[in-house]
């Protein structure tokens, strides 16, 4: 759950608590306690962008309802627990327990008006939630949340979603190209919201969802989805670290094990149709449901809810080429066709591998804010003194690096692109080979490369940088010197 940075900051919080009043100390204690929790990732995006479907794929269970209902209008947190359980937490602090429904999902009706609900707390026995808490938010441009027009009118984000995105240590933005003009406005809204919520390419990624609907019918969407994701990544370069295209429904079906042997057999029967007849059948959902076919209406509806037209066409093509293809292998191929493997790798690289630095940086920011607004002068001075003393310790220099990298990645202090990427690598990893882009280097070569990088940053600070860039360059300069020492000490 914790790493060296979060452990150190948690200790710092404990030391501060012992020196200040109970009121301010309670707030510091909350920050310290949060550091032992798994990294919290908020899933944000417009209505019907496929957020809940993506949540299910990330968890590996179909537990978040995807159809509109009470539960899709409130914030829902999914975290690890010893038993599957739901608690509806009201705005006055009351907790009401509910069981999962007969399908193992959060029930569509929560027994409490949505306006009274602060959030829904769902604990699951999913191992994927041991080091990652996933928060499903109601969505941008929500028209049924009281006050949404007032709160964030220009962006269209409801207050509860805004609060969860701001409270999370990391964010995944989900968007589609179902309506292109509207989607462009959503991208602009994401950027505006992110700037206000202090997300950056270090702790945010984008997902181009529902890519299987880009081309219509069963046509292959990937020749369109790939370039489109690259284009949108350029638009959001100051907001997200990457944009990953995903066919969310295929990912959910494969990850949650929703395709059965009976489904595979039904697809195999469809695969025996003449190519022209199958093509016509897959032109639209209405035609797929109504035209004569060797599969019953109920089974066809089931296939649509699990694969949609692209997935059905893809599966039929696989079975036509290899009629003996088993269910397990078919699911693996559908999973590959969903693009979810790349998203999972990106989440690991962007969030899980950086979680120690991200969480420690989050706590540092909260402590700085607390020192800024607390009315207790002793608490204010104690917190600031403790932070300054801690950040002088080489062990905490990573936090200065993280702050510098966030400023550069967010665009507030512009750096040349290759320098910015080097700074981000230095701030978010302790792997010298990865930081220095020398995967095969030995300790001597790595130490020399780190010293060389430190010299480059020092020269940049002295000559050619403005005041803000110079401050960041000095932080990077020290960081590379410390890295060279770490490499040398590990070699001995």
C-alpha positions in Angstrom: 0.0 0.0 0.0 2.8 2.4 0.9 6.3 3.2 -0.3 9.3 5.1 1.1 7.8 8.5 0.3 4.3 7.9 1.6 5.8 6.3 4.8 7.9 9.3 5.3 5.1 11.8 4.8 2.8 9.7 7.1 5.5 9.9 9.8 5.8 13.7 9.2 2.0 14.0 9.7 2.2 12.1 13.0 4.9 14.4 14.2 2.9 17.5 13.3 -0.2 16.2 15.0 1.7 15.9 18.3 2.6 19.6 18.2 -0.7 21.4 17.3 -4.2 21.8 18.5 -6.7 18.9 18.1 -8.8 20.7 15.5 -5.9 21.3 13.1 -4.3 18.0 14.1 -7.4 16.1 13.1 -7.1 17.4 9.6 -3.4 16.5 9.4 -4.3 13.1 10.8 -6.8 12.6 8.0 -4.1 13.4 5.4 -1.7 10.9 7.1 -4.4 8.2 7.3 -5.2 8.5 3.6 -1.6 7.6 2.7 -2.2 4.0 3.8 -5.2 3.6 1.4 -4.8 2.4 -2.1 -4.3 5.0 -4.8 -7.7 6.5 -5.6 -8.5 6.9 -9.4 -11.6 8.9 -10.5 -13.3 7.9 -13.7 -14.7 11.1 -15.3 -16.3 12.0 -18.6 -19.5 13.0 -20.3 -22.8 11.2 -19.9 -23.0 7.9 -21.8 -19.3 8.0 -22.6 -18.9 4.4 -21.2 -17.5 5.2 -17.8 -19.3 2.4 -15.9 -18.4 -0.1 -18.6 -14.8 0.8 -18.2 -15.1 0.6 -14.4 -16.3 -3.0 -14.8 -13.4 -3.9 -17.1 -10.9 -2.4 -14.6 -12.4 -4.3 -11.7 -12.8 -7.5 -13.7 -16.5 -7.9 -12.6 -19.7 -6.5 -14.0 -20.8 -4.7 -10.9 -21.4 -1.1 -11.9 -24.7 -0.6 -13.7 -24.4 0.8 -17.2 -28.0 1.7 -17.8 -29.4 5.0 -16.6 -30.8 4.8 -13.1 -30.4 6.2 -9.6 -27.0 4.7 -9.1 -25.6 6.3 -12.2 -26.5 9.7 -10.9 -24.3 9.5 -7.8 -20.7 9.0 -7.0 -19.8 5.3 -6.4 -16.5 4.2 -4.9 -15.3 0.7 -5.5 -12.6 -0.6 -3.0 -11.3 -3.8 -1.7 -13.0 -5.5 1.2 -13.2 -8.9 2.9 -16.8 -9.3 1.7 -19.0 -7.9 -1.1 -21.1 -5.1 0.5 -22.8 -1.8 -0.4 -23.2 1.2 1.9 -25.2 4.2 0.8 -23.7 7.2 2.6 -26.1 10.2 2.9 -25.0 13.8 3.2 -25.8 13.8 6.9 -23.4 10.9 7.5 -25.9 8.1 7.8 -24.8 4.7 6.3 -27.4 2.3 4.9 -26.4 -1.2 3.9 -27.6 -3.0 0.8 -26.8 -6.3 -0.8 -25.7 -6.7 -4.5 -28.7 -7.6 -6.7 -29.3 -11.1 -8.1 -26.8 -10.4 -11.0 -24.1 -9.3 -8.6 -24.4 -5.7 -9.4 -25.1 -2.4 -7.5 -28.9 -2.3 -7.5 -30.6 0.2 -9.8 -32.7 1.6 -6.9 -30.8 2.6 -3.8 -33.7 3.3 -1.4 -32.6 6.9 -0.8 -33.3 9.9 -3.1 -30.2 10.7 -5.2 -30.1 14.3 -3.9 -29.6 13.0 -0.3 -26.7 10.7 -1.3 -23.1 11.8 -0.7 -21.7 8.6 -2.3 -22.1 4.9 -2.6 -19.4 2.9 -0.9 -18.9 -0.6 -2.5 -16.5 -3.1 -1.1 -15.6 -6.1 -3.3 -13.3 -9.1 -2.9 -11.6 -8.3 -6.2 -7.8 -8.6 -6.0 -7.6 -5.8 -8.5 -8.8 -3.4 -5.9 -6.1 -4.2 -3.4 -3.9 -1.3 -4.6 -6.4 0.7 -6.6 -9.7 2.3 -5.5 -11.9 3.2 -8.5 -14.5 6.0 -8.3 -17.3 6.1 -10.9 -18.6 9.7 -11.2 -22.0 10.8 -12.6 -20.5 12.7 -15.5 -20.1 16.0 -17.2 -23.1 17.9 -18.5 -25.3 16.1 -16.0 -28.8 17.6 -16.4 -30.4 15.8 -13.5 -28.2 16.8 -10.6 -29.5 19.7 -8.7 -27.3 22.8 -9.2 -25.3 21.5 -12.1 -26.1 24.5 -14.2 -24.9 26.8 -11.4 -21.8 24.8 -10.5 -19.3 24.8 -13.3 -21.8 26.3 -15.9 -19.1 26.7 -18.5 -17.8 23.2 -18.1 -21.0 21.3 -17.2 -19.5 19.2 -14.4 -21.7 18.5 -11.4 -20.4 19.4 -8.0 -20.1 15.8 -6.7 -18.1 14.8 -9.7 -15.9 17.9 -9.3 -15.3 17.0 -5.7 -14.3 13.4 -6.4 -12.0 14.3 -9.3 -10.3 17.0 -7.0 -10.0 14.5 -4.1 -8.6 11.6 -6.2 -4.9 11.2 -6.6 -5.3 10.2 -10.3 -8.0 10.7 -13.0 -9.0 8.8 -16.1 -11.1 10.9 -18.6 -13.4 9.0 -20.9 -14.8 10.5 -24.0 -16.2 9.4 -27.4 -16.7 10.7 -30.9 -20.4 9.9 -31.1 -21.2 13.5 -31.7 -18.0 15.2 -33.0 -18.9 18.9 -32.3 -20.2 18.1 -28.9 -17.2 15.9 -28.2 -14.8 18.8 -29.0 -16.6 20.9 -26.5 -16.2 18.1 -24.0 -12.5 18.0 -24.6 -12.3 21.7 -23.9 -14.3 21.2 -20.8 -12.0 18.5 -19.6 -9.0 20.8 -20.1 -10.7 23.6 -18.2 -11.8 21.4 -15.3 -8.4 19.8 -15.1 -6.5 23.0 -14.9 -8.7 24.0 -11.9 -8.4 20.6 -10.3 -4.6 20.5 -10.6 -4.5 17.3 -12.6 -1.6 17.0 -15.0 -0.1 14.5 -17.5 1.6 12.9 -14.5 -1.6 11.7 -12.8 -4.2 11.7 -15.6 -4.8 9.7 -18.8 -7.5 9.8 -21.4 -9.6 7.0 -22.8 -11.2 7.2 -26.3 -14.1 4.9 -25.5 -16.6 3.0 -27.6 -14.2 2.9 -30.5 -16.3 0.0 -32.0 -19.0 2.5 -32.8 -16.8 4.9 -34.8 -17.3 3.2 -38.1 -20.8 1.6 -37.7 -21.9 -1.9 -38.1 -19.2 -4.6 -38.0 -16.5 -2.6 -39.8 -13.0 -2.6 -38.2 -12.7 0.7 -36.2 -9.0 0.5 -35.5 -7.8 2.3 -38.7 -9.9 5.3 -37.5 -9.4 4.9 -33.7 -5.6 4.9 -33.7 -5.1 8.2 -35.5 -8.0 9.8 -33.7 -6.5 8.9 -30.3 -3.2 10.4 -31.4 -5.0 13.6 -32.5 -6.9 13.9 -29.2 -3.7 13.2 -27.2 -2.2 16.3 -28.9 -5.3 18.4 -28.0 -5.0 17.2 -24.3 -1.2 17.2 -24.1 -1.3 19.5 -21.1 -4.0 17.6 -19.3 -3.4 13.8 -19.8 -0.2 11.8 -20.3 -1.7 9.6 -23.1 -5.0 8.9 -24.8 -5.8 5.1 -25.2 -8.5 3.9 -27.6 -10.7 1.1 -26.1 -13.7 -0.9 -27.2 -15.2 -0.8 -23.7 -18.0 -3.3 -24.2 -15.6 -6.0 -25.5 -13.2 -5.2 -22.7 -15.9 -5.6 -20.1 -17.2 -8.9 -21.6 -13.7 -10.4 -21.8 -12.4 -9.1 -18.4 -15.6 -10.1 -16.5 -16.0 -13.5 -18.2 -19.4 -12.8 -19.6 -19.1 -14.9 -22.8 -20.3 -18.4 -22.3 -19.9 -21.6 -24.3 -23.5 -21.2 -25.5 -22.6 -17.7 -26.8 -19.7 -19.2 -28.6 -21.9 -21.8 -30.2 -24.4 -19.2 -31.3 -21.6 -17.2 -32.9 -20.4 -20.3 -34.6 -23.8 -20.8 -36.2 -23.9 -17.2 -37.4 -20.4 -17.8 -38.9 -21.8 -20.4 -41.2 -24.0 -17.9 -43.1 -23.0 -16.7 -46.5 -20.7 -13.7 -46.3 -23.3 -11.4 -48.0 -26.1 -12.5 -45.7 -23.9 -12.0 -42.6 -22.8 -8.6 -43.8 -26.4 -7.5 -44.2 -27.3 -8.9 -40.8 -24.6 -6.8 -39.2 -25.5 -3.5 -40.8 -27.6 -2.4 -37.8 -28.9 -3.7 -34.5 -32.4 -3.6 -35.8 -31.5 -5.8 -38.8 -29.6 -8.2 -36.5 -32.6 -8.6 -34.3 -35.2 -8.9 -37.0 -33.8 -10.7 -40.0 -34.0 -14.5 -40.3 -30.9 -16.2 -38.8 -29.9 -19.6 -37.3 -30.0 -18.0 -33.8 -33.0 -17.2 -31.7 -34.1 -13.6 -30.9 -33.2 -13.8 -27.2 -29.7 -15.1 -28.0 -29.1 -12.4 -30.5 -30.1 -9.8 -27.9 -27.7 -11.3 -25.5 -24.9 -11.2 -28.0 -25.6 -7.5 -28.7 -25.4 -6.7 -25.0 -22.1 -8.4 -24.7 -20.3 -7.7 -28.1 -22.4 -5.3 -30.1 -22.1 -5.5 -33.9 -18.3 -5.1 -34.3 -17.6 -7.8 -31.6 -20.1 -10.1 -33.2 -18.6 -9.6 -36.7 -15.1 -10.1 -35.3 -16.0 -13.3 -33.4 -17.8 -14.7 -36.5 -14.7 -14.0 -38.6 -12.5 -15.9 -36.1 -14.9 -18.8 -36.0 -15.3 -18.9 -39.8 -11.5 -19.1 -40.1 -11.2 -21.8 -37.4 -14.5 -23.5 -36.6 -12.8 -25.5 -33.8 -11.9 -22.4 -31.9 -12.7 -22.8 -28.2 -14.5 -20.3 -26.0 -11.4 -19.4 -24.0 -9.3 -18.6 -27.1 -12.2 -16.7 -28.6 -12.4 -14.6 -25.4 -8.6 -13.9 -25.6 -8.9 -12.7 -29.1 -11.9 -10.5 -28.3 -9.8 -9.1 -25.4 -7.0 -8.3 -27.8 -9.4 -6.6 -30.2 -10.7 -4.4 -27.4 -7.4 -2.6 -26.9 -7.8 -3.0 -23.1 -4.3 -4.5 -22.6 -2.7 -1.3 -23.7 -5.0 0.7 -21.2 -4.1 -1.7 -18.4 -0.4 -1.2 -19.1 -0.8 2.5 -19.3 -2.7 2.5 -15.9 0.2 0.5 -14.4 2.9 2.8 -15.8 1.1 6.0 -15.1 -0.5 5.2 -11.8 0.5 2.0 -10.0 4.3 2.4 -10.6 4.1 6.0 -9.7 1.7 5.7 -6.8 4.2 6.3 -4.0 5.3 9.6 -5.6 1.7 10.6 -6.6 0.3 9.9 -3.2 3.1 11.6 -1.3 2.8 14.7 -3.6 -0.9 14.8 -3.0 -0.4 14.8 0.7 2.3 17.5 0.5 -0.1 19.7 -1.5 -2.8 19.2 1.1 -0.5 20.0 3.9 0.6 23.2 2.1 -3.0 24.2 1.6 -3.9 23.5 5.2 -1.0 25.7 6.3 -2.4 28.4 4.0 -6.0 28.5 5.3 -5.9 27.3 8.9 -6.8 30.1 11.4 -4.4 28.6 14.0 -1.1 30.5 13.7 0.8 27.9 15.7 -0.5 25.1 13.4 0.3 27.2 10.3 3.9 27.8 11.5 4.4 24.2 12.7 3.2 22.7 9.4 5.3 25.0 7.2 8.4 24.5 9.4 8.0 20.7 9.2 7.5 20.8 5.4 10.6 22.9 4.9 12.7 20.7 7.1 11.5 17.6 5.4 12.1 18.8 1.9 15.8 19.7 2.8 16.3 15.9 3.4 17.6 14.2 0.3 15.1 11.4 0.9 12.3 13.9 0.2 13.8 15.5 -2.8 11.5 13.3 -5.0 8.6 15.5 -3.7 10.3 18.6 -5.0 11.0 16.8 -8.3 7.3 15.8 -8.5 6.2 19.4 -7.9 8.6 20.6 -10.6 7.5 18.0 -13.0 3.8 18.8 -12.4 4.5 22.5 -13.1 6.3 21.7 -16.3 3.8 19.0 -17.5 0.9 21.3 -16.7 2.4 24.1 -18.8 2.7 26.6 -16.0 6.5 26.6 -16.4 7.2 25.6 -20.1 10.3 23.6 -20.8 11.6 22.1 -24.1 9.7 18.8 -24.7 12.7 16.5 -24.3 13.7 18.2 -21.1 10.2 18.0 -19.8 10.0 14.3 -20.4 13.4 13.7 -18.7 12.2 15.6 -15.7 9.0 13.5 -15.5 11.0 10.3 -15.7 13.3 11.5 -12.9 10.4 12.5 -10.7 8.3 9.4 -11.1 10.7 6.5 -11.2 13.7 5.2 -9.2 14.9 3.0 -12.2 18.1 4.7 -13.3 18.2 2.8 -16.6 14.7 4.0 -17.5 15.3 7.6 -16.4 18.5 7.9 -18.4 17.2 5.8 -21.4 20.1 3.4 -21.0 18.4 -0.1 -20.6 21.6 -2.1 -20.9 24.0 0.2 -19.0 26.1 -0.9 -16.0 26.5 1.2 -12.8 29.6 3.1 -14.0 27.9 4.2 -17.2 24.7 5.1 -15.4 26.5 7.2 -12.8 28.4 9.1 -15.5 25.2 9.7 -17.4 23.5 11.0 -14.3 26.4 13.4 -13.6 26.3 14.5 -17.3 22.5 15.2 -17.0 23.0 17.1 -13.8 25.6 19.3 -15.6 23.2 20.0 -18.5 20.4 21.1 -16.1 22.9 23.3 -14.2 24.0 24.9 -17.4 20.4 25.5 -18.4 19.7 27.1 -15.1 22.6 29.5 -15.5 22.3 30.3 -19.2 19.1 30.4 -21.3 16.4 29.8 -18.7 14.0 32.3 -17.2 13.6 32.6 -13.4 10.9 30.0 -13.1 12.7 27.5 -15.4 15.9 28.1 -13.5 14.3 27.1 -10.2 13.0 23.9 -11.8 16.4 23.3 -13.4 18.1 23.6 -10.0 15.7 21.0 -8.6 16.5 18.6 -11.5 20.2 19.3 -11.2 20.2 18.1 -7.6 18.0 15.2 -8.4 20.5 13.8 -11.0 23.3 14.3 -8.5 21.4 12.3 -5.9 20.6 9.7 -8.6 24.4 9.3 -9.4 25.1 8.7 -5.7 22.3 6.1 -5.5 23.7 4.3 -8.5 27.2 4.3 -7.1 26.2 3.2 -3.7 24.1 0.3 -5.1 27.1 -0.9 -7.1 29.2 -1.1 -3.9 
